[in-house]
Amino acid sequence: MKKLKIGLIGCGYMMKNHMNGVRTFDDVEVVAVADPRPERTKDMMEFTGATRSYTSHKELYENEDNLDAVYIAVEPTAHNGIEETAIQRGIPFMVEKPMTIDMAQGKAISDAVTAKGLVTSVGFQDRYLDIVSRTKAELEGMDVGMVYGSWIGGVPQVWWWMQKSTCGGQLLEQNIHLVDLLRYFFGEADSVYATCGRGLVNPSEFPDTLPKYDTDDFSTATFTFKSGVVANLMSGCFVQAGNQFPNGLNIIGRKQSICYTLRNNIVIKTADNQVKIDKANNNQAEHSRAFIDAIHSGDPTAVRSPYPDAFKSLLLADAANRSMESGSVIRL
């Protein structure tokens, strides 16, 4: 089997998470990395065995003519020609979520990927959890009425999270993982109504080196799906360490319910039985394995979260944001 030559764009925490699996694959060689911070490229080169580094994606593309794929893990506002260049050159790519906060850019990329038949993947690695696969199987033929869920925690202190204009807010930046699972489980939505609040988090809590905090402290969104399911999703980034409770999704059916605890376990309940199933697989590695295998086969549909499908999850999260701003139900 051909050994694929991979380039990395963005050398932070999330890229290292992806490389934990990739660097164990015998059919992959990380050859080059790009990041404006030399300490990060140095660290990533040592971690992956890459031999060449660049300060930008433009330098990487200019100097690497034989890439079989690129991994992209940059801030939400930093997608300035990265994916477009990969598409022009016919290079398959995996990109971290959110893929962008510019919906026009996302649509253009999605359309171009579809037109080219390019293999792509977006960082919705939770689709590869064994407990998510089990949940999806349990949902076959299950009469579901309502779903409620949450992702509530503290404020990640990275610069783009501080302001809604650069992160898109918690629902779009972080809780989009659960938005995506709602689509994965129940199909496309008909409408969304969302509202949000601020005032619990004091901007003075953060270092002066960060932009002034102005994003939502919390929000709630109600999605109606074409399947008839109604789901409520809460997001919060205001609680202090230790003051947290399990996040995830609670799927309520007529005869059976499923409690999915975020990336940990599921509990399947019926009137006379209860079964707990713990996560037992490395979904991050399986996510990358599926992407690499799809490149070998040339089959874009072999990926559970290709860019055009993942863009629909982004659009749904963006619709919730638009509802927060307008105070109106957004019809999809």
FENZIPE-V986288 format. One record per residue. N is the residue number from 1. PHI is phi as a letter, one per 20 degrees, with the letter a starting at -180 (NA if undefined). D_CENTER is the distance of its C-alpha to the mean C-alpha in Angstrom with 1 decimal. Layout:
n=(N:N)
phi=(PHI:PHI)
d_center=(D_CENTER:D_CENTER)
//
This chain:
n=(1:2:3:4:5:6:7:8:9:10:11:12:13:14:15:16:17:18:19:20:21:22:23:24:25:26:27:28:29:30:31:32:33:34:35:36:37:38:39:40:41:42:43:44:45:46:47:48:49:50:51:52:53:54:55:56:57:58:59:60:61:62:63:64:65:66:67:68:69:70:71:72:73:74:75:76:77:78:79:80:81:82:83:84:85:86:87:88:89:90:91:92:93:94:95:96:97:98:99:100:101:102:103:104:105:106:107:108:109:110:111:112:113:114:115:116:117:118:119:120:121:122:123:124:125:126:127:128:129:130:131:132:133:134:135:136:137:138:139:140:141:142:143:144:145:146:147:148:149:150:151:152:153:154:155:156:157:158:159:160:161:162:163:164:165:166:167:168:169:170:171:172:173:174:175:176:177:178:179:180:181:182:183:184:185:186:187:188:189:190:191:192:193:194:195:196:197:198:199:200:201:202:203:204:205:206:207:208:209:210:211:212:213:214:215:216:217:218:219:220:221:222:223:224:225:226:227:228:229:230:231:232:233:234:235:236:237:238:239:240:241:242:243:244:245:246:247:248:249:250:251:252:253:254:255:256:257:258:259:260:261:262:263:264:265:266:267:268:269:270:271:272:273:274:275:276:277:278:279:280:281:282:283:284:285:286:287:288:289:290:291:292:293:294:295:296:297:298:299:300:301:302:303:304:305:306:307:308:309:310:311:312:313:314:315:316:317:318:319:320:321:322:323:324:325:326:327:328:329:330:331:332)
phi=(NA:f:e:f:e:d:d:d:d:n:c:e:g:f:f:f:g:f:f:g:e:g:f:e:e:f:d:c:c:f:d:b:c:c:a:f:d:f:f:f:f:f:f:f:f:f:f:d:n:f:d:c:c:c:e:b:f:f:f:f:f:f:d:d:e:c:f:e:a:c:d:c:b:c:f:g:e:d:e:d:n:f:f:g:f:g:f:g:e:m:e:g:b:d:c:f:e:f:f:a:d:d:f:f:f:g:f:f:f:g:f:f:f:f:f:e:m:e:f:b:b:d:f:e:f:f:f:e:f:f:f:f:f:f:f:f:f:f:f:f:m:e:e:d:d:c:c:c:b:b:c:c:a:e:e:f:e:d:f:f:f:f:c:f:f:d:d:n:n:f:g:e:e:d:f:f:f:f:g:f:f:g:f:f:e:c:n:e:e:e:b:b:c:b:b:b:b:c:o:f:e:e:g:f:f:d:f:f:f:e:g:f:f:b:e:f:f:b:b:c:c:d:d:d:d:g:f:o:f:d:c:d:c:d:c:b:c:c:e:e:g:n:d:c:c:f:d:q:c:d:d:d:d:f:d:b:c:c:d:d:e:g:l:c:a:c:c:d:d:c:f:c:b:b:c:d:c:e:g:c:c:e:f:f:f:f:g:f:g:f:f:f:f:f:f:g:e:m:d:f:e:f:d:f:c:f:g:g:f:f:f:f:f:f:f:f:f:f:f:f:f:f:f:g:f:e:m:d:f:d:e:d)
d_center=(29.5:28.6:26.9:24.0:24.0:20.6:20.0:17.4:16.6:15.6:17.0:15.5:14.1:10.7:12.7:15.2:13.0:12.3:16.0:17.2:17.0:17.8:20.9:22.4:22.4:25.9:25.0:22.8:24.2:22.3:25.0:23.8:21.4:21.1:20.6:23.0:23.7:26.1:25.7:22.0:23.1:25.9:23.9:21.5:24.5:26.1:23.1:22.6:26.2:25.4:28.6:27.8:26.0:25.5:24.9:22.8:21.0:24.2:26.3:24.3:24.5:28.2:29.1:27.2:28.6:27.7:23.9:22.6:18.9:16.8:13.7:12.2:10.7:12.3:12.4:11.3:15.0:15.8:14.9:18.7:19.6:17.4:16.0:19.3:21.4:19.6:20.2:23.8:24.5:23.0:20.6:17.6:14.4:11.0:8.7:6.0:3.8:5.8:7.9:10.9:12.6:15.5:15.5:18.5:17.0:14.0:16.7:18.9:16.5:15.6:19.4:20.3:18.1:19.6:23.0:22.9:21.6:19.3:17.1:13.5:10.2:6.5:4.4:4.2:7.1:8.4:10.0:12.2:13.5:17.2:17.5:14.9:17.1:20.1:19.0:18.5:21.9:23.5:22.4:24.6:27.6:26.7:27.8:25.0:25.9:23.5:20.3:19.6:16.8:15.6:13.5:16.3:17.1:18.3:17.5:15.8:18.4:16.9:18.4:15.8:14.9:18.6:18.9:17.2:18.2:16.0:12.9:13.1:13.8:12.1:11.2:9.3:8.0:7.4:8.5:6.3:5.3:9.1:9.6:7.9:10.2:13.0:12.9:12.8:15.7:17.7:17.3:17.4:18.3:21.7:21.3:19.7:21.6:20.2:22.0:21.4:23.6:24.4:27.2:26.4:24.9:27.6:26.5:29.3:27.5:25.6:27.1:28.7:26.8:23.7:23.6:25.0:22.6:22.5:19.3:19.3:20.2:19.3:18.6:19.0:18.1:19.9:18.7:21.3:20.5:22.9:23.5:25.1:22.6:22.1:19.2:19.1:16.1:17.0:15.1:17.1:17.2:21.0:22.2:23.8:23.4:25.1:24.9:21.9:21.7:19.4:16.2:14.9:16.4:20.1:21.0:24.7:26.8:30.6:31.5:28.5:25.5:22.4:21.0:17.6:17.3:13.8:13.4:17.2:19.4:20.4:23.9:25.5:28.4:31.4:34.8:36.3:33.6:30.5:28.5:25.9:23.6:21.9:18.9:20.6:18.4:16.2:13.1:11.6:14.8:14.9:11.6:13.4:16.7:15.8:14.8:18.0:20.1:19.0:20.3:23.5:24.0:23.0:21.3:18.1:18.1:17.9:14.0:12.3:9.3:11.4:10.9:13.4:11.9:8.3:10.4:12.0:9.2:9.1:12.9:13.1:11.5:13.8:16.6:16.4:16.7:19.7:21.2:21.2:23.0:25.4:26.1:26.1:24.6:22.4:23.4:21.1)
//
